[in-house]
Amino acid sequence: MRLFRTPLGARTVVGFTDPGRLAATLGVRQPWIRLYESVLSAMAEPLGVSLLTLDPTFTAAAVAAGNRSRLPCPKPPRSQPGSPDGGSHGDHSRSVRAQGQCG
């Protein structure tokens, strides 16, 4: 079972109607088994995925191990004189780095 994301970010389980379409999207060495749509949807349901996409054609290239680019952290905004936060914008940057989003 393969889960993808739609262009809007929703998770979707994907299925293919024939091995040629699977190979065109995921490569010729992609293992597969034949399933009914209802079975595929039932397998994805416990994962909170209710969307089923058949024969997706647009995919992003795979990220090679060790070739992942990191997003630069945005600079925190400067506090304005007399601002109620007392210049605590830096705390947000640290929490973003701790979550692995930049750094």
Sequence and secondary structure as in RCSB ss.txt:
>XXXX:A:sequence
MRLFRTPLGARTVVGFTDPGRLAATLGVRQPWIRLYESVLSAMAEPLGVSLLTLDPTFTAAAVAAGNRSRLPCPK
PPRSQPGSPDGGSHGDHSRSVRAQGQCG
>XXXX:A:secstr
 EEEE TTS EEEEE SSHHHHHHHH TT       HHHHHHHHGGGT  EEEES         TT         
     TT TT STHHHHHHHHHHTTS  
